[in-house]
Amino acid sequence: MDLLDRLLAGGVVITGDLSLCIADVELVRISLRALLTSVEAATEGILT
């Protein structure tokens, strides 16, 4: 639990790519990015 608290206090960015291919032809490509942080850490960054 301590590790999770430390990660959320500083923020964690998760990235990923998803692609749909048929017969080696790329039809759809989606790039995803998510920022995970605690509400307290996010509001401190906005207010300071």
Residue frames relative to the residue before (quaternion, step in Angstrom):
aa qw qx qy qz dx dy dz
M 1.0000 0.0000 0.0000 0.0000 0.00 0.00 0.00
D 0.6123 0.5620 -0.3453 0.4359 3.57 1.08 -0.71
L 0.6367 0.5266 -0.3253 0.4599 3.59 1.00 -0.79
L 0.6486 0.5142 -0.3121 0.4663 3.60 0.95 -0.84
D 0.6372 0.5225 -0.3207 0.4670 3.59 0.99 -0.81
R 0.6608 0.5035 -0.3072 0.4642 3.60 0.95 -0.84
L 0.6622 0.5056 -0.3116 0.4568 3.58 0.95 -0.87
L 0.6914 0.4746 -0.2829 0.4656 3.59 0.90 -0.87
A 0.6061 0.5539 -0.3588 0.4440 3.60 1.10 -0.58
G 0.7491 0.3697 -0.2105 0.5077 3.60 1.01 -0.75
G 0.4669 -0.6672 0.4496 0.3671 3.57 1.15 -0.55
V 0.1029 -0.7776 0.6198 0.0245 3.54 -1.09 0.80
V 0.1802 -0.7644 0.6100 0.1055 3.57 -0.96 0.88
I 0.1175 -0.7753 0.6195 0.0372 3.56 -0.85 1.05
T 0.0475 -0.8020 0.5955 0.0020 3.58 -0.80 1.01
G 0.0762 0.7961 -0.5978 0.0544 3.52 -1.19 0.55
D 0.2361 -0.7472 0.6046 0.1424 3.54 -1.26 0.46
L 0.0751 -0.7751 0.6270 0.0215 3.53 -1.04 0.84
S 0.0322 0.8063 -0.5892 0.0406 3.58 -0.78 0.96
L 0.2329 -0.7471 0.6112 0.1191 3.52 -1.14 0.79
C 0.0063 0.8107 -0.5811 0.0711 3.55 -0.57 1.23
I 0.0529 -0.7496 0.6583 0.0433 3.54 -1.17 0.70
A 0.8442 -0.0431 -0.0299 0.5334 3.56 -0.76 1.14
D 0.6708 -0.5302 0.2690 0.4432 3.57 0.96 1.02
V 0.5516 0.5372 -0.4228 0.4780 3.60 1.16 0.60
E 0.3123 -0.7627 0.5397 0.1716 3.55 -0.60 1.16
L 0.1942 -0.8116 0.5456 0.0760 3.57 -0.58 1.18
V 0.8020 0.0335 0.0320 0.5956 3.55 0.92 -0.93
R 0.0094 -0.7743 0.6328 0.0013 3.55 -1.04 0.83
I 0.0484 -0.7931 0.6068 -0.0187 3.54 -0.82 1.05
S 0.1518 -0.7602 0.6268 0.0786 3.55 -0.92 0.98
L 0.1232 -0.8137 0.5678 0.0197 3.54 -0.76 1.08
R 0.0186 0.7624 -0.6467 0.0108 3.53 -1.13 0.77
A 0.0183 -0.7912 0.6108 -0.0237 3.54 -0.90 0.95
L 0.2011 -0.7558 0.6141 0.1064 3.54 -1.03 0.86
L 0.0935 -0.7854 0.6116 0.0217 3.55 -0.73 1.12
T 0.2052 0.7569 -0.5966 0.1705 3.54 -0.77 1.06
S 0.5432 -0.5931 0.4623 0.3734 3.57 -1.21 0.24
V 0.6148 -0.5551 0.4106 0.3812 3.56 -1.20 0.53
E 0.6291 0.5496 -0.3305 0.4393 3.56 1.00 -0.80
A 0.6809 0.4754 -0.2875 0.4771 3.60 0.88 -0.93
A 0.6520 0.5204 -0.3201 0.4490 3.61 0.98 -0.77
T 0.6909 0.4590 -0.2904 0.4772 3.61 0.92 -0.83
E 0.5877 0.5505 -0.3807 0.4545 3.62 1.09 -0.51
G 0.6593 0.5129 -0.3082 0.4553 3.59 0.97 -0.80
I 0.6624 0.4989 -0.3019 0.4702 3.58 1.07 -0.70
L 0.7283 0.4560 -0.2406 0.4515 3.57 0.92 -0.91
T 0.7256 0.4099 -0.2659 0.4846 3.62 1.08 -0.45
